[in-house]
Amino acid sequence: MFGGSFNPPHIGHALVAAWALWTDLVDEVWLVPVFEHAFEKGRHLAPFDRRVSWCEQLSADVDARVRVSTVESDLPTPSYTLHTLQALSTQHPDHMFRLIVGADVLEKIDEWHRWDDIRTEYSPIIVGRSGYPPVEGAPAFPQVSSTELRARLAQGLSLEGFVTSSVAKALRERSP
C-alpha cells in the first residue's frame, strides 16, 4: 500500500511504485489516496474523485500491477494508516500488505497512530528521498512535491519531467 494525498501524483510517486515492482519487493502496488488527511485537517485537497482519477492515470503510465484503491472513502475520517491497512487486509484476505513510505516520515513517526503496530504487522518499505538521511537498500528518489506542481500549474509553467504523460494531460484539462 502506497498512500498519500496525490494532490496531484507526480513522477516521484511513479518512480517509487516502479522501483518497488521492478526490484520484486512487492507483487503489486496499491495507490490509496487519502480521503481526509489525518495530519493536516483543513488542508485543501482536490476532490477525492479527481485525485483517484489522477492516480489511475499514473497507474496506466507505470505498470499494470499498480492498482488504485478508494478504500479510504468508506472508512471513518480521518482514516489512520493502520486502519486503512486493516481494512484492506480484511477486504482482501488473500493479500499480504506492506506499507510504502518515504524517508521523510521517519522524523514524524511519533505522530503516527500506532506506528509500532504498523511496523510489526505490515513491514514498511522505507524509500529514500533526496534531502533526507539515506535509507539502506533504497535509492534516494527526487524531491518533487505536489505543492510545487500546483504552483507551476497556476503560473502556467511546464509540468514536463514532473508528472507522467497521462497525468500531465489530465492536469492540463482541469487544474487542481
C-alpha positions as a LaTeX table, in Angstrom:
\begin{tabular}{lrrr}
\hline
Residue & $x$ (\AA) & $y$ (\AA) & $z$ (\AA) \\
\hline
Met1 & 0.00 & 0.00 & 0.00 \\
Phe2 & 1.34 & 3.37 & $-1.04$ \\
Gly3 & $-0.87$ & 6.04 & 0.46 \\
Gly4 & $-0.80$ & 9.78 & 0.07 \\
Ser5 & $-2.67$ & 12.90 & $-0.82$ \\
Phe6 & $-1.74$ & 12.52 & $-4.50$ \\
Asn7 & $-2.73$ & 16.16 & $-4.93$ \\
Pro8 & $-1.62$ & 15.60 & $-7.73$ \\
Pro9 & 0.53 & 12.48 & $-8.08$ \\
His10 & 3.98 & 13.18 & $-9.52$ \\
Ile11 & 6.99 & 11.48 & $-11.01$ \\
Gly12 & 8.35 & 10.68 & $-7.54$ \\
His13 & 5.25 & 8.56 & $-6.85$ \\
Ala14 & 5.64 & 6.85 & $-10.23$ \\
Leu15 & 9.32 & 6.09 & $-9.62$ \\
Val16 & 8.67 & 4.66 & $-6.17$ \\
Ala17 & 5.88 & 2.40 & $-7.45$ \\
Ala18 & 8.00 & 1.20 & $-10.38$ \\
Trp19 & 11.06 & 0.61 & $-8.17$ \\
Ala20 & 9.05 & $-1.48$ & $-5.67$ \\
Leu21 & 7.72 & $-3.62$ & $-8.53$ \\
Trp22 & 10.87 & $-3.87$ & $-10.65$ \\
Thr23 & 13.01 & $-4.92$ & $-7.68$ \\
Asp24 & 10.45 & $-7.60$ & $-6.71$ \\
Leu25 & 9.87 & $-6.10$ & $-3.27$ \\
Val26 & 6.14 & $-6.44$ & $-3.96$ \\
Asp27 & 3.87 & $-8.11$ & $-6.48$ \\
Glu28 & 1.57 & $-5.10$ & $-6.78$ \\
Val29 & 1.48 & $-1.51$ & $-5.61$ \\
Trp30 & $-1.87$ & $-0.19$ & $-4.43$ \\
Leu31 & $-2.13$ & 3.59 & $-4.55$ \\
Val32 & $-4.50$ & 4.74 & $-1.83$ \\
Pro33 & $-5.47$ & 8.41 & $-2.00$ \\
Val34 & $-6.26$ & 9.84 & 1.42 \\
Phe35 & $-9.91$ & 10.80 & 1.82 \\
Glu36 & $-9.23$ & 13.25 & 4.66 \\
His37 & $-5.69$ & 13.95 & 5.80 \\
Ala38 & $-5.10$ & 12.85 & 9.42 \\
Phe39 & $-2.15$ & 15.21 & 9.92 \\
Glu40 & $-3.37$ & 18.27 & 8.10 \\
Lys41 & $-7.04$ & 18.82 & 8.85 \\
Gly42 & $-8.49$ & 21.55 & 6.71 \\
Arg43 & $-5.75$ & 21.16 & 4.09 \\
His44 & $-7.11$ & 21.98 & 0.66 \\
Leu45 & $-7.23$ & 18.86 & $-1.45$ \\
Ala46 & $-8.62$ & 18.48 & $-4.93$ \\
Pro47 & $-11.87$ & 16.48 & $-4.85$ \\
Phe48 & $-11.31$ & 12.84 & $-3.97$ \\
Asp49 & $-12.69$ & 11.53 & $-7.27$ \\
Arg50 & $-10.29$ & 13.75 & $-9.22$ \\
Arg51 & $-7.30$ & 12.55 & $-7.19$ \\
Val52 & $-8.42$ & 8.94 & $-7.74$ \\
Ser53 & $-8.61$ & 9.63 & $-11.48$ \\
Trp54 & $-5.10$ & 11.12 & $-11.48$ \\
Cys55 & $-3.83$ & 8.01 & $-9.66$ \\
Glu56 & $-5.50$ & 5.83 & $-12.30$ \\
Gln57 & $-3.71$ & 7.85 & $-14.99$ \\
Leu58 & $-0.39$ & 7.38 & $-13.18$ \\
Ser59 & $-1.09$ & 3.67 & $-12.80$ \\
Ala60 & $-1.72$ & 3.31 & $-16.53$ \\
Asp61 & 1.58 & 5.04 & $-17.29$ \\
Val62 & 3.66 & 2.98 & $-14.85$ \\
Asp63 & 2.66 & $-0.68$ & $-14.83$ \\
Ala64 & $-0.44$ & $-2.88$ & $-14.94$ \\
Arg65 & 0.48 & $-4.06$ & $-11.44$ \\
Val66 & $-0.18$ & $-0.60$ & $-9.99$ \\
Arg67 & $-3.74$ & $-0.53$ & $-8.70$ \\
Val68 & $-5.80$ & 2.25 & $-7.18$ \\
Ser69 & $-7.97$ & 1.71 & $-4.12$ \\
Thr70 & $-10.71$ & 4.01 & $-2.83$ \\
Val71 & $-10.91$ & 2.18 & 0.50 \\
Glu72 & $-10.46$ & 5.39 & 2.49 \\
Ser73 & $-13.73$ & 6.79 & 1.16 \\
Asp74 & $-15.54$ & 4.03 & 3.08 \\
Leu75 & $-13.70$ & 4.49 & 6.38 \\
Pro76 & $-14.39$ & 6.91 & 9.25 \\
Thr77 & $-12.45$ & 10.15 & 8.81 \\
Pro78 & $-9.74$ & 10.84 & 9.21 \\
Ser79 & $-8.53$ & 7.33 & 8.47 \\
Tyr80 & $-5.25$ & 6.48 & 10.07 \\
Thr81 & $-2.83$ & 4.38 & 8.05 \\
Leu82 & $-3.20$ & 1.43 & 10.42 \\
His83 & $-6.98$ & 1.45 & 9.94 \\
Thr84 & $-6.58$ & 1.62 & 6.16 \\
Leu85 & $-4.17$ & $-1.32$ & 6.18 \\
Gln86 & $-6.50$ & $-3.31$ & 8.44 \\
Ala87 & $-9.47$ & $-2.60$ & 6.16 \\
Leu88 & $-7.52$ & $-3.67$ & 3.08 \\
Ser89 & $-6.37$ & $-6.83$ & 4.84 \\
Thr90 & $-9.93$ & $-7.67$ & 5.86 \\
Gln91 & $-11.34$ & $-6.96$ & 2.39 \\
His92 & $-8.53$ & $-8.87$ & 0.64 \\
Pro93 & $-7.51$ & $-11.72$ & 2.98 \\
Asp94 & $-5.60$ & $-13.43$ & 0.15 \\
His95 & $-3.14$ & $-10.48$ & 0.03 \\
Met96 & $-0.31$ & $-9.64$ & 2.40 \\
Phe97 & 0.03 & $-5.87$ & 2.62 \\
Arg98 & 3.14 & $-3.83$ & 3.30 \\
Leu99 & 3.30 & $-0.08$ & 3.68 \\
Ile100 & 5.49 & 2.01 & 1.36 \\
Val101 & 6.59 & 5.32 & 2.90 \\
Gly102 & 9.25 & 7.89 & 2.19 \\
Ala103 & 12.23 & 8.58 & 4.43 \\
Asp104 & 10.66 & 11.95 & 5.26 \\
Val105 & 8.14 & 10.22 & 7.56 \\
Leu106 & 10.85 & 8.78 & 9.78 \\
Glu107 & 11.21 & 12.09 & 11.61 \\
Lys108 & 7.43 & 12.11 & 12.26 \\
Ile109 & 6.92 & 8.52 & 13.44 \\
Asp110 & 5.97 & 9.71 & 16.94 \\
Glu111 & 2.95 & 11.48 & 15.40 \\
Trp112 & 1.66 & 8.38 & 13.61 \\
His113 & $-1.23$ & 6.44 & 15.09 \\
Arg114 & 0.23 & 3.16 & 16.45 \\
Trp115 & 3.37 & 3.16 & 14.28 \\
Asp116 & 4.73 & 0.15 & 16.22 \\
Asp117 & 1.68 & $-1.89$ & 15.16 \\
Ile118 & 2.18 & $-0.82$ & 11.55 \\
Arg119 & 5.85 & $-1.79$ & 11.72 \\
Thr120 & 5.06 & $-5.16$ & 13.31 \\
Glu121 & 2.06 & $-6.14$ & 11.16 \\
Tyr122 & 2.82 & $-4.51$ & 7.79 \\
Ser123 & 6.63 & $-4.48$ & 7.47 \\
Pro124 & 7.09 & $-0.99$ & 5.97 \\
Ile125 & 9.28 & $-0.44$ & 2.94 \\
Ile126 & 11.11 & 2.82 & 3.59 \\
Val127 & 12.02 & 4.65 & 0.41 \\
Gly128 & 14.94 & 7.04 & 0.16 \\
Arg129 & 14.19 & 10.67 & $-0.59$ \\
Ser130 & 16.68 & 13.34 & $-1.54$ \\
Gly131 & 17.20 & 15.82 & 1.26 \\
Tyr132 & 16.80 & 13.17 & 3.96 \\
Pro133 & 19.25 & 10.69 & 5.51 \\
Pro134 & 19.95 & 7.73 & 3.19 \\
Val135 & 17.95 & 4.53 & 3.54 \\
Glu136 & 19.95 & 1.35 & 3.23 \\
Gly137 & 18.85 & $-0.69$ & 0.23 \\
Ala138 & 16.88 & 2.13 & $-1.40$ \\
Pro139 & 17.93 & 4.83 & $-3.82$ \\
Ala140 & 17.10 & 8.44 & $-2.98$ \\
Phe141 & 14.19 & 9.46 & $-5.15$ \\
Pro142 & 13.88 & 13.05 & $-6.34$ \\
Gln143 & 12.27 & 15.60 & $-4.08$ \\
Val144 & 9.15 & 16.56 & $-6.03$ \\
Ser145 & 6.13 & 17.98 & $-4.28$ \\
Ser146 & 2.51 & 18.27 & $-5.25$ \\
Thr147 & 2.58 & 21.80 & $-3.83$ \\
Glu148 & 5.28 & 22.69 & $-6.34$ \\
Leu149 & 3.21 & 21.18 & $-9.15$ \\
Arg150 & 0.12 & 23.17 & $-8.20$ \\
Ala151 & 2.23 & 26.35 & $-8.19$ \\
Arg152 & 3.65 & 25.51 & $-11.62$ \\
Leu153 & 0.13 & 24.93 & $-12.94$ \\
Ala154 & $-1.11$ & 28.22 & $-11.51$ \\
Gln155 & 1.81 & 30.04 & $-13.18$ \\
Gly156 & 1.26 & 28.28 & $-16.50$ \\
Leu157 & 4.70 & 26.60 & $-16.32$ \\
Ser158 & 5.52 & 23.28 & $-17.93$ \\
Leu159 & 5.00 & 20.05 & $-15.99$ \\
Glu160 & 7.41 & 18.16 & $-18.23$ \\
Gly161 & 9.63 & 15.91 & $-16.14$ \\
Phe162 & 7.47 & 16.35 & $-13.04$ \\
Val163 & 4.49 & 14.09 & $-13.86$ \\
Thr164 & 3.76 & 11.17 & $-16.16$ \\
Ser165 & 2.33 & 11.98 & $-19.59$ \\
Ser166 & $-1.25$ & 10.92 & $-18.78$ \\
Val167 & $-1.30$ & 12.87 & $-15.52$ \\
Ala168 & 0.08 & 15.93 & $-17.34$ \\
Lys169 & $-2.73$ & 15.69 & $-19.89$ \\
Ala170 & $-5.38$ & 15.32 & $-17.18$ \\
Leu171 & $-3.96$ & 18.28 & $-15.25$ \\
Arg172 & $-3.89$ & 20.48 & $-18.33$ \\
Glu173 & $-7.53$ & 19.63 & $-18.96$ \\
Arg174 & $-8.52$ & 20.54 & $-15.43$ \\
Ser175 & $-6.11$ & 22.10 & $-12.98$ \\
Pro176 & $-6.30$ & 21.13 & $-9.28$ \\
\hline
\end{tabular}
